Amino acid sequence: MKTKNNKGAVRIGLVGLGRAGMGMHLPELEKYKKQFKVVAACDPEQDFCDKMKEKCPDVKIHADFDQLLADPDVELVDIANRSTQHFEFTVKALKAGKDVFLEKPICMNYTEAKKLLELSKKAKGKLYIRHNRRFEPAFNHIKQIIDSGILGDVYEIKLCRHNYQRRDDWQTLIDCGGGQLLNWGPHIIDHGLQFIDGKLTGLWSDLKRIAAVGDAEDHVKIILKGESGRIIDIEISGGVAINSPVYTVYGTRGTLISENESTLKIRYLDPKQKLIKKQANRGTPKAGSFGTPETLKWIEKEISVSPKPKVTAESIWGFLYESIRNGKNFPIALEQAVQTMDVISRVKKGTPFDRKGKKR
């Protein structure tokens, strides 16, 4: 673990002042003013730079990325620009000795991801991955319920992100790194890999374009299988008019459903009830029956999402600070992000949506 001797707020150079940089990172940092300070920024769009200067007059606006990298005040480069630039800019920043906080997708394919992993092992700077949805309350609460065992052996989990949108921005274009697989995919695949319960042993997928205006996929279907036999069914779509539950969990003793990530519906067998051993009977059952009658004691609950300890997607900034300043372990391992990119590349390979046919 590389540690810093510096104290006080971590000095950030923000790269990209659009939806992610100005719309997400900057508002989140308002809650971490003691831990972080944006000292510099850059973006090729002058309008965005002007808005940043108006909002944060003390922030230095650099003409380009190279100028920002040369700024000695910048210790952490927060990369939030266009997806196709993530790999190139991260390599430059690490080689310049800067720490990097990298927005998803970390790059365009598995080959680039492996190169980032190798570079991170010898670079002076440290690479941190912004898979911030790992800290979403619903994800963490559901994981805690699964681990508690009340649902029995969990054999299938469905993860859905649905809407219907005729989207027409750059994130619908293949050559811009667009498509749902690189947009929502890193977050939901990361969730799936955390749920998989062991090594990934099987993968099936299908990509389609349904409603988006560009040429990139907007409907993603992925089935992951773990060595335990657990199935993770992932569906990310901009072409579904009625949303499915965000989470559905099937276990041998119960089921969990979350329609909206704020409440959890659970139905499970009373843990005190021991299921007696039964054997199938080859005989003819009584008329209208399915065998020996049995009374099952069900517990049904609808509870608010409230993981312990309490976390939110914004909690990633706290973990980031603790790692940079105090040398604590950052909970998102780079190897995990690389595995996510492996899945993404395997899903895209051989499809019409594979970016310019580039190798994995």
Secondary structure, DSSP 8 states (H G I E B T S, - for coil): -------SSEEEEEE--STTIIIIIHHHHGGGTTTEEEEEEE-S-HHHHHHHHHH-TTSEE-SSHHHHHT-TT--EEEE-S-GGGHHHHHHHHHHTT-EEEEESSSSSSHHHHHHHHHHHHH-SS-EEEE-GGGG-HHHHHHHHHHHHTTT-SEEEEEEEEE-B----SGGG-GGGT-SHHHHTHHHHHHHHHHHS-S-EEEEEEEEE-SS-SSSS--EEEEEEEETTS-EEEEEEESB-SS---SEEEEETTEEEEESSSSEEEEEEE-TT----------S---TT--SS-----EEEEEEE---SS---GGGHHHHHHHHHHH----SS-HHHHHHHHHHHHHHHTTSTTSGGG---
